[in-house]
Amino acid sequence: MKVAIVGVSGAVGQEFLRILEHRDLPIDELVLFGSPRSAGTTYQFRGRELTVKLLQHNDDFKGIDFALTSAGASTSREFAETITKHGTIMIDNSSAFRMEADVPLVVPEVNAADAKHAPRRIIANPNCTTIQMVVALNAIERLSHIKRVHVSTYQSASGAGASAMAELEQQYAELVEGKEPTVEKFAFQLAYNVIPHIDVFTENDYTKEEMKMYHETRKIMHSDVAVSATCVRVPVMRAHSESIWVETERAISVEEAREAFASAPGVVVMDEPAAKQYPMPLFLAGCDPVYVGRIRKDIATENGLTFWCVSDQIRKGAALNAVQILESLI
């Protein structure tokens, strides 16, 4: 099997490398692609030194079975035909194709079978906040249909890239020294602050990030569920958190929900509030599962449940999910 990584020098591309290094995948050859800035750079993989090739419109993808792409939506759109024209399956981490009808949007724990029907040989990886939420929601959906979801996200700086993480660190250092903090990556200072604004605002005053959670959840789960989201950037380095409220068709007990979460693929339950055991990003960055805790009945709605959810958005929210799609196909 021959696999390619497109955008290997980025945060998700680097995570692809680390994950593939340790997964038991029969990779005979790994080919790395990048921009003119990263072409020629070398990386180690399973004891071999690999040189990054320049991504260009030619026949370099001939013979490659799968391409894991994370180089941004514009690059994905420009190179999709070049990547797939010889039969390569493109598993794309960008937002370029997620809502196109002939491109499956896949979270393997929820809808792995959709990946087998990709007429354009493109499979889309969902948005990170959607991925962790639907992995958890799927456990409840199996008990009773979810009618509506309200979710508030607490998204880490790394969701905006390595430069955003560096800016958060820089801001804290500058503030300690009494200096004016550098504000370039975000609209406002993130240190000692939360910013209820991720991506651009749309006509209905929800942001694109929030609308992604609405549309993507319905497509992945093949559901009419209504999702209302508020997405917030918080001064955390890595791993996203979500406070999730669901209303189901029938009442579900906390015990039922906890048992469903515990048996759901990809979910780990951390739910002992009396012992101060609940998921927190500080301790779960770099981990693969979706962690669920603070499971309780909603006291304002008869058929309501609320829970807290944490997952590393670079692992399960991006690179790991794409690799799992590849694994489901082979």
Residue, then its C-alpha position, 0 to 999 in steps of 0.5 A: m500500500k502506498v500512502a501520501i501526506v499532503g501538507v506534511s509540515g503543518a500541525v495536522g500533517q505532523e500529527f499524520l506522521r506521528i499516528l502512522e508511525h505507530r498504527d499497525l497499517p501495511i504501508d509499503e511506501l509513504v510519500l510526502f508533499g508540501s508547498p515550495r517553502s517545505a519542499g526539500t525538507t526531510y522527516q523520519f518515518r519508520g527508520r527511513e528519511l523521507t524528503v518532501k516533494l513539491l505539490q504540483h500538477n503532474d502525475d506524482f500521485k499515480g500508484i498512490d492508494f490514499a492521500l491524507t490532505s491537510a493543506g487548506a481548502s483552496t489547495s484541496r480544491e485546486f489539486a483534488e483532480t490532480i490527486t484523484k485522477h489516477g484512482t487515489i482516494m483523497i481523505d481531505n481535512s479541509s472544509a472544501f468538500r464537506m457539504e457537497a452531496d457527492v462527497p461523504l463526510v465521515v466519522p468512522e464510529v458513526n457512519a463508516a459505511d458512507a466512506k465506501h460510496a465516494p464517486r469522486r474518490i474524495i472523502a471529507n473529514p468533518n470540523c474538529t468540534t463536530i467530530q468529538m460531538v457526534v462521537a458522543l451523540n451517537a451513543i445517545e442516538r442509539l437509545s432514542h432519537i435526538k431532537r435538538v442539541h444546544v452546545s457551547t464550545y471552549q476551543s483551544a488556541s491550537g485550533a487556530g494553528a501553531s502561530a496562535m499557540a505561540e501568540l498565546e504564550q507570547q501574550y502571557a510573557e508580555l503581560v507578566e513583563g508589563k508590556e502591551p500584548t501582541v494581538e495578531k492572530f485573534a481579534f482580541q487578546l486571548a490571554y486572561n480572556v475568552i472570545p465568543h467568535i470563531d470564524v466569520f459571522t454569517e447572515n443569521d449572526y451565527t459564525k461559520e464555525e457554529m453553522k458547520m456544527y449544525h449542517e455537518t452533524r445532520k449529514i454525518m448522523h443522517s438526522d433531522v437533529a437541530v443544533s444550536a452552537t456557540c463557539v468560544r475561543v479560550p486560553v487553553m493550548r490544546a484540546h477542545s471542550e464542549s458543554i452539550w445539552v440534548e433533548t431526546e424523543r423519550a426520557i433517558s436516565v443518567e444510568e442508561a446514558r452512562e452505560a451507553f457512553a461506556s460501551a460506545p466506540g471511541v468514548v471514555v467516561m470520566d464521571e465521578p464528580a464527588a471525586k473531582q473526576y471529569p475531563m479537562p483539556l490540561f490532562l487530555a491533550g495528546c490523547d485519542p478518545v473522546y472523554v465524557g463526564r458531568i452526565r446529568k438530567d437536565i432539570a429544565t426539560e423532561n427529556g433532556l440530558t447534559f454532559w461535558c465532553v473533551s477531546d484533542q482536536i488535532r488527534k481525534g478532531a483531525a489527523l486520527n479521524a482521517v487515519q481511521i477513515l483510511e483504516s475502515l477502507i482497508 
